[in-house]
């Protein structure tokens, strides 16, 4: 991915909490622009990490300055997709920036929106539920 320069990017540190470490799998985390939030596979930047404990830290460097929604979920079956029930409610632990709530569907982008500023580090906690 081409980035214009370090001066226009920041760092995002996500502390993922309440991981069900006994169930294993991977933590999948993504940074989403408004138009794709929170569609799995449509993140601007994403990563998967093997579960190593009940809390984990994920660092994204060189994130273009802007407003984003962040999502993390525990991919217990490691299929790179969020397992949901027949009405679309998540069956795997998931969390959003700003602790945005799932109501009758995914949270609104504005509820999860965070701002990445050039040359700064944004640190936040996402609690899986």
N, C-alpha and C positions, 0 to 999 in steps of 0.2 A: 504494500500500500504506500503510495507516495505521499509524503508529508511536506508541507511548504517550508518548515523550519522549526527548530527547537523553540524559538521565541513565541510561537503561536500554539504551543502545546503545553499540557499539564499532565500530572500524574494522578491516577485514581487508585486508592487503596480501599479494598472492600474486606471488612472483617465479617466472615460468615459465621453465625452462631446457631446453636441448637441443631447441629448435624447429628443424624442418627448413625453414629459411627459403627454400631453393631450390625447395621444393614449394608455397610460398604458402599460400593458403587463409585460414582464420580460426582464432584461438584462442578456444575456447568454454570458459568457466569457470563453475562453479556451486557454490553453497553449499546443502547438503542437510540436512534433518532426518533422524533415524534411520529413520523409517518409509518414506522414499522414496529412500534412498541405494542405489546411485547411478543411479537411473533417469533417462535423458535425457528432458528435458521436465518432470520432476517436481521440479526444484530450487526452493528457496524464493526464491533470488535468483540470477539468471544474466546473463551478458553475452557478446557476441561482439565480437572486435576483429580487424581485418585484421592479418595477419602482417607485422611491420615489421623483424624481425631474429631472431637465434638465441636471444635471451632478451627477455622482455617483462615489464612489471609491470602488474598489474591491481589496482585499489583498489575495495573495496566499503565505502561509508560507511553509517552508521546501521543497522548489523546488530544485531538484537535480541540481547541477552546470552543465551548458551546453548551447548549442545554440538552441533557440526555435523561433517559430513564434507565435504571439498572435493575437487572434481574439475576437471581441465583436460584438454582434448584438442585436437589440431590437426585441424580440419575441412577437410581438403585440398580436398574437392570442394564445400565450402560448402553442403551440403544440410541443415544443422542437425541432423544425426544422426550417431552414431558408426557407421562402417562396420565390420562384423564378418564373420568367415568362417562357414561352415556350422555350427560348434559354438559360435559366439558369442564367439570370441576376437577382440579388437580388431585391425583392420587399419590403423587410423590411430593415430598416437602419442597416448598417454594417460598421465596420472599422477594420483596421489592424495595428499592430505595425509598427513604422517608417512611418506611413501614406502611406503605400504601396498601389498602385493604382490598381483598377480593369480595365483591358483592354478588351481583348477578352475572358476573363475568370479570375479566381482568380489570385492574384499577385504571382510572383515567391517567393519561400521561401527566397532566398537571399535578396530580397527587404524588407522583413518583419523581417529578422533575428535579434534577440537581444541575448546578452550573460548574463546569470545568473552566478554570481561568488559566490563561497563559502564564507559565513559569511558577505555578503553585501546585500544591498537593492537596487533593480532596480526599479526606479519610471518612468513611462511613461504615455503619454496621447494618448488615442485612440479617434478620432473624428468620430462619426457616420455620414454617408452620405447616 
